[in-house]
Amino acid sequence: MEGGERHSYGESDWVNLDELQVALAVEEMDVETLRRELEKSRSKIAELKKTLSDICTSNQVPSAQGEHGSVSLDDLAEEVRQLREREELWKMCSKSKITYTSFEAGDTALFLPTSSGNFIAFHRSCPFRYLSQESLEAARAKAGGIVDYVLGSIVEIYEHFAGEGNDGNPYSLPAGTPYYICTVIVL
């Protein structure tokens, strides 16, 4: 979309959503790889912290053996610093991805309009995640009116259960169905 053009959703867009799902699946694999690397870094940081703590409590000059021979206290401190930098980088990278298989506070989610005018999270196997009314109003204010989608960072998620009638069931779900209202910071 260029020059402020508006896009309306039609039947041909479902093919594009399939392509988007494939792209998101690839990104999800990248996020899982980042999470595994982050966990490895956390383990290594914990190990190095313990080594540093042992050195400090024993008041001895370190003579630990690492992968490449003797390791000095300065070398350990530098490795901890580098691992912390990598951890921060991985955290930033994982936050720049759109979540669609699980939803937690801090995740970035894409909400698309339904035929009834509500906005539901783009998802796979995580149905009934709806955008809060206040977040939708904030998106409309930011866009100056009508919005085609809402991209937001999840701040809070409230669980509800569909009741009987319109008052306790704003999304026309079967009675007793759990649904979730997501409050987001509009991006």
PEBEL-V342094 format. One record per residue. N is the residue number from 1. RES is the residue in one letter. SS is DSSP state (2 for helix, 1 for strand, 0 for the rest). PHI is phi in whole degrees, -180 to 180 (none if undefined). BURIAL is # if it has 9 or more other ideal C-beta (glycine too) atoms within 8 Angstrom, else .. Layout:
# PEBEL-V342094
N	RES	SS	PHI	BURIAL
N	RES	SS	PHI	BURIAL
This chain:
# PEBEL-V342094
1	M	0	none	.
2	E	0	-122	.
3	G	0	60	.
4	G	0	76	.
5	E	0	-64	.
6	R	0	-96	.
7	H	0	-115	.
8	S	0	-104	.
9	Y	0	-88	.
10	G	0	-136	.
11	E	0	-61	.
12	S	0	-66	.
13	D	2	-73	.
14	W	2	-66	.
15	V	2	-64	.
16	N	2	-64	.
17	L	2	-66	.
18	D	2	-61	.
19	E	2	-63	.
20	L	2	-65	#
21	Q	2	-63	#
22	V	2	-64	.
23	A	2	-62	.
24	L	2	-67	#
25	A	2	-63	.
26	V	2	-64	.
27	E	2	-64	#
28	E	2	-63	#
29	M	2	-61	.
30	D	2	-63	#
31	V	2	-65	#
32	E	2	-64	.
33	T	2	-62	.
34	L	2	-62	#
35	R	2	-65	#
36	R	2	-64	.
37	E	2	-65	#
38	L	2	-62	#
39	E	2	-64	.
40	K	2	-62	.
41	S	2	-64	#
42	R	2	-62	#
43	S	2	-63	.
44	K	2	-64	#
45	I	2	-61	#
46	A	2	-61	.
47	E	2	-63	.
48	L	2	-67	#
49	K	2	-61	#
50	K	2	-63	.
51	T	2	-60	#
52	L	2	-63	#
53	S	2	-64	.
54	D	2	-60	.
55	I	2	-65	#
56	C	2	-67	.
57	T	2	-75	.
58	S	2	-88	.
59	N	0	54	.
60	Q	0	-112	.
61	V	0	-72	.
62	P	0	-66	#
63	S	0	-139	.
64	A	1	-65	#
65	Q	1	-104	.
66	G	1	-107	.
67	E	0	-62	.
68	H	0	-120	.
69	G	1	98	.
70	S	1	-64	.
71	V	1	-121	#
72	S	0	-88	.
73	L	2	-61	#
74	D	2	-63	.
75	D	2	-64	#
76	L	2	-64	#
77	A	2	-62	#
78	E	2	-65	.
79	E	2	-66	#
80	V	2	-62	#
81	R	2	-60	.
82	Q	2	-65	.
83	L	2	-66	#
84	R	2	-65	#
85	E	2	-62	.
86	R	2	-63	#
87	E	2	-61	#
88	E	2	-63	.
89	L	2	-63	.
90	W	2	-65	#
91	K	2	-62	#
92	M	2	-64	.
93	C	2	-64	#
94	S	2	-69	#
95	K	2	-75	#
96	S	0	-84	.
97	K	0	-96	#
98	I	1	-87	#
99	T	0	-82	#
100	Y	0	-151	#
101	T	0	-113	.
102	S	0	-156	.
103	F	0	-128	#
104	E	0	-139	.
105	A	0	-59	.
106	G	0	98	.
107	D	0	-75	#
108	T	1	-98	#
109	A	1	-128	#
110	L	1	-108	#
111	F	1	-111	#
112	L	1	-116	#
113	P	1	-73	#
114	T	0	-102	.
115	S	0	-66	.
116	S	0	-90	.
117	G	0	93	.
118	N	0	-82	#
119	F	1	-117	#
120	I	1	-118	#
121	A	1	-69	#
122	F	0	-65	#
123	H	0	-152	#
124	R	0	-134	.
125	S	0	64	.
126	C	0	-135	#
127	P	0	-73	.
128	F	0	68	#
129	R	1	-104	#
130	Y	1	-106	#
131	L	1	-79	#
132	S	0	-66	#
133	Q	2	-63	.
134	E	2	-66	.
135	S	2	-70	#
136	L	2	-65	#
137	E	2	-63	.
138	A	2	-65	#
139	A	2	-66	#
140	R	2	-65	#
141	A	2	-65	.
142	K	2	-67	.
143	A	2	-86	.
144	G	0	80	.
145	G	0	144	.
146	I	0	-74	.
147	V	0	-121	#
148	D	0	-89	.
149	Y	1	-161	#
150	V	1	-131	#
151	L	1	-110	#
152	G	1	-150	#
153	S	1	-91	#
154	I	1	-69	#
155	V	1	-102	.
156	E	1	-143	.
157	I	1	-131	#
158	Y	1	-112	.
159	E	1	-90	.
160	H	1	-135	.
161	F	1	-126	.
162	A	0	-65	#
163	G	0	-105	.
164	E	0	-89	.
165	G	0	77	.
166	N	0	-71	.
167	D	0	-65	.
168	G	0	-95	.
169	N	0	-147	#
170	P	0	-69	.
171	Y	0	-112	#
172	S	0	56	.
173	L	0	-92	#
174	P	0	-60	.
175	A	0	-55	.
176	G	0	90	.
177	T	0	-72	#
178	P	1	-74	.
179	Y	1	-142	#
180	Y	1	-130	#
181	I	1	-106	#
182	C	1	-105	#
183	T	1	-98	#
184	V	1	-130	#
185	I	1	-94	.
186	V	1	-68	#
187	L	0	-98	.
